[in-house]
Amino acid sequence: MRRNEVPYAIALKDRSIFDLAGIWEAWHHPVGVDLRSFAVVSCPPNEMIAPIQNRMPVILRPEDYERWLSPDPDPRDLMKPFVAKAMTMWPIARR
């Protein structure tokens, strides 16, 4: 259950676009149907997100994009909270 029912917009302070770590898988069913599943990878929250949520998406730094997309067998060191001081958030309306 969400700890806070107020919706928030979250961005980087410099307003640059950011990428989230994700995984996907394609499975071919024997009857000929392809099923694709996708998930956003999450981690513990940073100090900005913690008051409103107990998890946050893993935000990748541009210098880590290539590694995340590579066949690296162990990218766990990339799966950590993004630096809170580089982020901002503000409440938004539900509509």
TINU-811051 format. One line per 5 residues: number of its first residue (from 0); their letters; for each residue x, y, z of N, C-alpha, C. Coordinates in steps of 0.05 Angstrom, whole numbers. Example, Ala and Ser with C-alpha at 12.3 -4.5 7.8 and 13.67 -1.06 7.14 Angstrom:
BEGIN
0> as> 264:-114:156:246:-90:156:264:-66:156  257:-45:142:273:-21:143:258:1:157
***
This chain:
BEGIN
0> mrrne> 17:-24:0:0:0:0:18:25:0  10:45:-15:25:70:-17:24:84:10  46:95:18:47:110:43:36:138:40  34:148:16:25:175:12:7:175:-12  -16:185:-10:-35:185:-32:-34:210:-49
5> vpyai> -17:228:-43:-13:252:-59:5:246:-82  -4:251:-107:14:245:-130:35:267:-133  58:259:-142:81:277:-145:93:274:-173  102:296:-184:119:295:-208:148:295:-197  165:279:-210:192:277:-202:210:282:-226
10> alkdr> 231:298:-223:248:305:-245:276:309:-235  295:311:-254:322:320:-247:321:350:-245  336:362:-227:337:391:-223:344:406:-248  361:394:-264:369:408:-289:349:403:-312  328:389:-306:306:383:-325:315:366:-348
15> sifdl> 337:352:-346:346:335:-367:329:309:-367  328:296:-389:314:270:-392:331:249:-378  318:230:-365:332:208:-353:320:182:-361  336:161:-359:327:134:-366:325:117:-341  305:99:-341:302:80:-319:312:53:-328
20> agiwe> 324:38:-309:333:11:-314:309:-7:-318  309:-22:-338:287:-41:-343:297:-67:-354  280:-87:-352:286:-113:-363:262:-122:-380  267:-140:-398:246:-150:-415:252:-179:-422  232:-193:-430:235:-220:-439:214:-226:-460
25> awhhp> 222:-241:-480:203:-251:-500:201:-281:-498  177:-291:-498:173:-320:-496:155:-328:-519  163:-349:-533:147:-359:-555:131:-382:-546  105:-379:-545:86:-400:-538:85:-421:-560  84:-447:-553:83:-468:-574:61:-465:-595
30> vgvdl> 39:-451:-588:18:-447:-608:24:-425:-627  47:-412:-624:55:-392:-643:51:-363:-635  46:-359:-610:41:-332:-599:66:-322:-585  75:-298:-591:98:-286:-576:87:-270:-553  97:-275:-529:89:-260:-506:114:-244:-497
35> rsfav> 110:-218:-492:132:-201:-483:124:-190:-456  143:-190:-438:138:-178:-412:161:-158:-406  153:-137:-391:172:-115:-386:169:-108:-356  190:-99:-344:190:-90:-316:210:-68:-312  204:-48:-296:223:-28:-287:236:-38:-262
40> vscpp> 263:-37:-261:278:-46:-238:276:-25:-216  272:-33:-192:270:-14:-170:292:-20:-149  295:-1:-131:315:-3:-110:304:11:-85  318:11:-63:308:26:-40:307:56:-47  290:71:-34:288:100:-41:311:116:-31
45> nemia> 317:139:-44:336:158:-33:321:175:-13  336:193:0:324:209:22:301:227:13  300:235:-13:278:251:-22:252:234:-26  255:210:-36:233:193:-43:222:178:-18  239:172:1:232:156:24:207:165:39
50> piqnr> 202:191:43:178:199:57:152:192:42  153:187:16:128:182:1:126:154:-10  149:139:-11:148:112:-23:171:95:-12  167:69:-10:188:52:1:206:39:-21  201:45:-46:218:37:-69:219:60:-88
55> mpvil> 239:59:-106:240:79:-128:253:65:-152  246:74:-176:259:62:-200:289:68:-200  304:50:-211:333:54:-214:336:74:-238  348:97:-232:353:117:-253:382:114:-261  386:110:-287:413:106:-298:426:132:-306
60> rpedy> 451:135:-301:466:158:-310:474:153:-340  475:174:-356:482:170:-384:507:153:-389  527:156:-372:551:141:-376:547:111:-369  524:103:-358:519:75:-352:500:62:-372  489:77:-391:470:65:-410:481:42:-425
65> erwls> 505:46:-436:517:24:-453:522:-1:-436  531:3:-412:536:-20:-395:510:-34:-388  489:-19:-381:464:-32:-374:453:-48:-398  457:-39:-422:447:-53:-445:466:-75:-455  489:-77:-443:509:-97:-452:503:-124:-439
70> pdpdp> 517:-145:-447:512:-171:-434:528:-174:-408  535:-152:-395:549:-153:-369:534:-173:-351  548:-193:-340:535:-213:-323:526:-203:-296  536:-180:-287:530:-171:-260:529:-141:-257  507:-128:-265:506:-99:-263:494:-89:-237
75> rdlmk> 495:-106:-216:483:-98:-190:492:-72:-179  517:-64:-185:527:-39:-173:513:-14:-186  498:-18:-208:483:4:-220:455:6:-207  447:-14:-193:420:-15:-182:419:-3:-154  422:23:-153:423:37:-127:407:63:-130
80> pfvak> 399:75:-108:384:100:-109:400:122:-123  386:138:-139:399:161:-152:404:183:-131  423:200:-135:430:221:-116:407:240:-113  397:242:-89:373:259:-83:378:289:-89  401:299:-84:406:327:-87:405:336:-117
85> amtmw> 406:316:-135:403:322:-164:375:321:-173  356:315:-155:328:311:-162:310:332:-149  286:334:-160:266:351:-148:238:338:-151  220:346:-134:192:336:-137:173:356:-127  148:355:-138:127:374:-130:101:359:-132
90> piarr> 82:366:-114:55:354:-115:41:362:-141  25:344:-151:9:350:-175:-20:342:-170  -38:352:-186:-67:346:-184:-72:318:-196  -92:305:-186:-100:278:-197:-111:279:-224  -122:302:-232:-135:303:-259:-114:304:-280
***
